């Protein structure tokens, strides 16, 4: 599994980065590492880095930094955020990785300039509904929490481009999750047993990771992901792949390792851009292996 993770990170690096979602530091922006020092000149602070400070709470004075763009709070012991966080109207990036956050305050919805939010490795048990009001949010990282449900109201996040929800406790996915501007979705390491339905509005998606779930089948609506380049369905319980997979004209990499497949549909011959197909850990006969290679002469197929 370590080798698979390395492989997926390489693949993701190719398709994941969306230049429009990258926030660059401005020349001359000083990065403050001391809260007390920064507080003496709060109006001129644009970057505040308080990582690895064993913080159990964030001081209420955080609201004084009205021009703050970047706030780094990863690897502390925070269990919540003060209401004053809502005063950071110009905040563009917030990193809260590896804390003990259980929920977000209602004032979090006031962070209307926020573009990137990192909340991996916390103890969230619910998808934070406060983010639904963040119209500028383009990247949301919620991996390794305890989230078991996603509200249909996620449809409000029209500008979201990157969504990570790996290693949570999800059992199902609402079709509303597949938003019109999403390009990258990671749902690996959950307990999803029923295939998500993919609406026609999800045609911007280029990378979909459903590795290590409990899927027994894949919805025929997969055909709606017309711009999909990387599809990962390894380590599930799939017994067949729908014929509609052949509609994915832009698919370049498909990972189906570790399932219960014995045959692939004839329609895979339409995947003219497919260059890599991973099929290890299935139950193909030698005859079927040969047939698949004939159908995909341009692809490297690994059994």
C-alpha positions in Angstrom: 0.0 0.0 0.0 3.0 2.3 0.6 3.9 1.9 -3.1 0.3 2.8 -4.1 0.4 5.9 -2.0 3.6 7.1 -3.6 2.2 6.4 -7.0 -1.0 8.3 -6.3 0.9 11.3 -5.0 2.9 11.5 -8.2 -0.2 11.2 -10.3 -2.0 13.8 -8.1 0.9 16.2 -8.5 0.3 16.2 -12.3 -3.4 17.0 -12.1 -3.9 18.6 -8.7 -2.4 22.0 -9.0 -4.7 24.7 -10.2 -2.8 27.9 -10.7 -5.8 30.0 -9.9 -6.0 28.5 -6.4 -2.4 29.2 -5.5 -1.8 32.2 -3.3 1.6 33.7 -3.6 3.4 35.8 -0.9 3.9 39.4 -1.8 7.4 40.9 -1.9 8.3 42.5 1.4 5.6 40.6 3.5 7.3 39.9 6.8 6.3 36.6 8.5 5.8 37.0 12.2 6.4 34.0 14.5 5.6 35.7 17.8 2.0 36.7 18.6 3.1 39.3 21.1 5.5 40.9 18.7 2.9 40.9 15.9 0.3 42.5 18.2 2.4 45.6 18.6 1.9 46.4 15.0 -1.3 44.5 14.2 -2.5 46.6 11.3 0.8 45.9 9.3 0.8 42.1 9.9 0.0 40.1 6.7 1.6 36.7 7.6 1.4 35.1 11.1 3.0 31.7 11.7 2.2 30.1 15.1 2.8 26.5 14.2 4.2 24.1 16.9 3.6 26.4 19.8 1.6 24.0 22.0 -1.4 26.4 21.8 -4.5 25.2 23.6 -6.5 28.3 22.6 -6.1 31.2 20.2 -6.1 34.6 22.0 -9.1 36.7 21.4 -6.8 39.5 20.2 -6.5 37.6 16.9 -9.3 39.9 15.8 -6.9 42.8 15.8 -5.1 41.6 12.7 -7.6 43.1 10.3 -5.1 43.0 7.3 -3.9 39.4 7.9 -3.7 37.3 4.8 -2.0 34.1 6.0 -2.5 32.4 9.4 -0.6 29.2 10.2 -1.7 27.4 13.3 -0.9 23.8 12.4 0.5 21.3 15.0 -0.9 22.9 18.1 -3.5 21.6 20.6 -6.4 23.9 19.6 -9.9 22.4 20.3 -11.8 25.5 19.1 -11.4 29.0 17.7 -12.5 32.3 19.2 -15.4 34.2 17.8 -13.0 37.0 16.9 -11.6 34.9 14.1 -14.5 36.3 12.1 -12.9 39.7 12.1 -10.1 38.6 9.7 -12.0 39.8 6.6 -8.9 39.7 4.4 -7.7 36.3 5.4 -6.9 34.2 2.3 -5.2 31.1 3.7 -5.8 29.4 7.1 -3.9 26.3 8.1 -5.2 24.3 11.1 -3.7 20.9 10.4 -3.0 18.6 13.2 -5.0 20.2 16.0 -8.0 18.9 18.0 -10.7 21.1 16.4 -14.2 19.7 16.9 -16.2 22.4 15.3 -16.0 25.9 13.9 -17.6 29.0 15.4 -20.6 30.6 13.5 -18.5 33.7 13.0 -16.2 31.6 10.7 -18.7 32.4 7.9 -17.5 36.0 7.9 -14.2 34.9 6.3 -15.4 35.8 2.9 -11.9 36.3 1.4 -10.7 32.8 2.4 -9.5 30.8 -0.5 -7.7 27.9 1.1 -8.6 26.1 4.3 -6.6 23.2 5.8 -8.3 21.2 8.5 -6.8 17.8 8.1 -6.0 15.7 11.2 -8.5 17.1 13.6 -11.5 15.6 15.3 -14.4 17.1 13.3 -17.4 14.8 13.4 -19.6 16.8 11.0 -18.8 18.6 7.8 -18.4 22.2 8.9 -21.5 24.0 7.5 -19.9 27.4 8.2 -17.8 27.0 5.1 -20.9 27.1 2.9 -21.0 30.9 3.1 -17.4 31.2 1.9 -17.9 32.2 -1.7 -14.1 32.7 -2.4 -13.1 29.2 -1.1 -11.4 27.2 -3.8 -9.6 24.5 -1.8 -10.9 22.7 1.2 -8.8 20.0 3.0 -10.8 17.9 5.5 -8.8 14.6 5.4 -8.3 12.4 8.5 -11.2 13.6 10.7 -14.4 11.7 11.8 -16.9 13.2 9.4 -19.7 10.7 8.6 -22.2 12.9 6.7 -22.1 15.6 4.1 -25.1 18.0 3.8 -26.7 18.5 0.4 -26.1 22.2 1.1 -22.6 21.7 -0.1 -24.1 22.7 -3.5 -23.7 26.3 -2.3 -19.9 26.1 -2.8 -20.0 27.0 -6.4 -16.3 28.1 -6.6 -14.7 25.1 -4.9 -12.1 23.5 -7.1 -10.3 21.1 -4.7 -12.0 18.9 -2.0 -10.2 16.4 0.2 -12.2 14.1 2.5 -9.9 11.1 2.7 -9.8 9.0 5.8 -13.1 9.9 7.3 -16.2 7.9 8.2 -18.4 8.6 5.2 -20.7 5.8 4.0 -22.5 7.7 1.2 -22.0 10.8 -0.9 -24.7 13.2 -2.1 -24.7 13.9 -5.8 -24.6 17.7 -4.9 -21.0 17.2 -3.9 -19.9 17.1 -7.5 -19.8 20.8 -8.1 -19.4 22.6 -11.4 -15.9 23.9 -10.7 -14.4 20.9 -8.9 -11.3 19.6 -10.6 -9.9 17.3 -7.8 -11.8 15.1 -5.3 -10.3 12.7 -2.8 -12.7 10.4 -1.0 -10.3 7.6 -0.3 -10.2 5.6 2.9 -13.9 5.9 3.8 -16.7 3.4 4.1 -18.6 4.3 1.0 -20.6 1.3 -0.2 -22.9 2.8 -2.8 -21.5 4.5 -5.8 -22.0 8.3 -6.0 -24.1 9.6 -8.8 -22.3 12.1 -11.1 -24.4 14.9 -12.5 -23.7 16.5 -15.8 -22.6 19.6 -14.0 -19.5 17.8 -12.8 -17.8 17.9 -16.1 -14.8 19.9 -14.8 -13.5 17.1 -12.7 -10.1 15.8 -13.7 -9.1 13.6 -10.7 -11.4 11.4 -8.7 -10.0 9.1 -5.9 -12.3 6.5 -4.4 -9.5 4.2 -3.2 -10.1 1.9 -0.2 -13.9 2.1 0.2 -16.6 -0.6 0.0 -17.9 -0.1 -3.5 -19.5 -3.1 -5.2 -20.5 -1.3 -8.3 -19.9 2.0 -10.2 -22.8 4.2 -11.4 -23.3 4.4 -15.1 -23.4 8.2 -14.6 -19.6 8.1 -14.5 -20.0 8.9 -18.2 -20.8 12.5 -17.2 -17.3 13.2 -16.0 -16.2 14.1 -19.5 -12.9 15.8 -18.5 -11.8 13.1 -16.1 -8.1 12.2 -16.5 -7.3 10.1 -13.4 -9.8 7.6 -11.9 -8.8 5.6 -8.8 -11.1 2.8 -7.6 -8.5 0.4 -6.1 -9.1 -1.7 -3.0 -12.9 -1.8 -3.3 -15.3 -4.7 -3.9 -16.1 -4.1 -7.6 -17.3 -7.1 -9.6 -17.8 -5.2 -12.9 -17.2 -1.9 -14.6 -20.2 -0.3 -16.5 -20.1 0.1 -20.3 -20.4 3.8 -19.9 -16.8 3.9 -18.8 -16.1 4.1 -22.5 -17.5 7.7 -22.6 -14.5 9.0 -20.6 -12.6 10.2 -23.7 -10.0 12.1 -21.7 -9.1 9.4 -19.2 -5.4 8.9 -19.0 -4.9 6.8 -15.9 -7.3 4.3 -14.3 -6.4 2.3 -11.2 -8.6 -0.7 -10.5 -6.3 -2.8 -8.4 -7.5 -4.9 -5.5 -11.1 -5.6 -6.6 -13.1 -8.7 -7.7 -13.1 -8.1 -11.4 -13.0 -10.9 -13.9 -13.8 -8.9 -17.1 -13.8 -5.4 -18.5 -16.4 -4.1 -21.0 -15.6 -4.0 -24.7 -16.2 -0.2 -24.5 -12.8 0.4 -22.9 -11.5 0.3 -26.5 -12.9 3.9 -26.7 -10.5 5.2 -24.1 -8.0 6.4 -26.7 -6.0 8.6 -24.3 -5.6 5.9 -21.6 -1.9 5.4 -21.0 -1.9 3.5 -17.7 -4.3 0.8 -16.4 -3.6 -0.9 -13.1 -5.4 -4.2 -12.7 -3.4 -6.1 -10.1 -5.2 -8.1 -7.4 -8.2 -9.1 -9.5 -9.3 -12.4 -11.0 -8.7 -12.1 -14.7 -8.0 -15.2 -16.8 -5.0 -15.3 -19.2 -7.5 -15.0 -22.1 -9.1 -11.9 -20.6 -5.8 -10.3 -19.9 -4.9 -10.8 -23.6 -8.3 -9.4 -24.7 -7.8 -6.2 -22.6 -4.4 -5.6 -24.1 -5.8 -6.0 -27.6 -8.5 -3.5 -26.8 -6.0 -1.0 -25.4 -2.9 -1.2 -27.6 -1.7 2.2 -26.6 -1.8 1.7 -22.9 0.5 0.1 -20.4 -1.6 -2.5 -18.6 -0.4 -4.0 -15.4 -1.9 -7.3 -14.0 
